[in-house]
Amino acid sequence: MRPLARIPQRVLPADERARQHALDRYHVVDTPTETVYDDLVRAAAHLCGAPIALLSLIDRERQWFKARVGLAEHETPRNVAVCAHAILQPGELMEVSDLARDPRFAFLPIVIGEVRARFYASMPLTTADGQAIGTLCIVDRQPRTLDGEQREWLHSLGRIAMGLLDGHARRYQDEVRAALDPPRAPQPEPEAKAKENYRIAILEVQRYAAAVESSGERTVDKALTALESRFEACMDLDAGDRVNRVSESAEFVAVLMGDAGEARLDALLAVAAAEPSQSGLAVRVGSAVSTHGDEALGAVFLRAEADLSRQKDAAGESPA
């Protein structure tokens, strides 16, 4: 009988909090499957001659797969993820010829479970500022190595994957800018007066991709449309409040004008807290208030984004 293995501990980069918050800023975890990412992992599997290929993003307590071929799970705990070791060396291809002979991995579920993985290779997905947010990896059931051409392919496909993620982030940012400051018809110039402070809230639906996979995109979109209506009911539209869904992810961005915006933010938080009983969708909220009425919307949004990351850290998922 194989002896029981102790539960592995998470391995963390020295700057884990900065790395995790870099991943958060991509707003890609829990987004639905996309053909371009699926094609990428199929290409990696084919070019490297492997039955399994994954685009893995290393979140606080899990590795989540934006795309996968040859593996049923859409995520695994981080503490049993080989990719969690790969991100310790940003920019360097990691190759393990036989997982069963490596004491770090020999008793992991992917090795001793149904998958029976033996070979692993990955290219970390590294941001422009050097944070490894995930990997493009391949897995085989036989001990082996990559040849030189396959290593070059994995490097190249990793760069393509990072380019796709960067493109996702840019589209998200474009949508946020449009949501924060939509075009308006010209208005008569009012009398000069001090502008009121305002608040920005990011309302992020959790586990969106899993909900789509289990309930179907149409059902989830109906739930999100109803949720947007409940958020809008908290708004004072005459005061300039607005809420918009960001289509690149299951997020809503709300702008709440004036000092009374604090009470309306409380109303939004109450709607978010009640949502699991309404639709089964959990919503996490990050918010920030302007330091003065003329502060740029983008600057306040970045603080709301940082607050959302802190909310995730505090929810029993804190990076060390």
Buried (B, 14 or more C-beta within 10 A) or exposed (E): EEEEEEEBEBBBBEEBBEBBBBBBBBBBBBBBBBEEBBEBBBBBBEBBEBBBBBBBBBBBBBBBBBBBBBBEEBBBBBBBBBBBBBBBEBEEBBBBBBBBEBEEBEBBBBBBEEBEBBBBBBBBBBBEEEBBBBBBBBBBBEEBEBEEEBBEBBEBBBBBBBEBBEEBBEBBBEBBBEBBEEEEEEEEEEEEEEEBBBBBBBBBBBBBBBBBBEBEEEEBEEBBEEBBEBBBEBBBEEBBBBBBBBEBBBBBBBBBBBEEBEEBBEBBBEBBEEBEEEBEBBBBBBBBBBEEEEBEBEEBBBBBBBBBBBBBBEEEEBBE
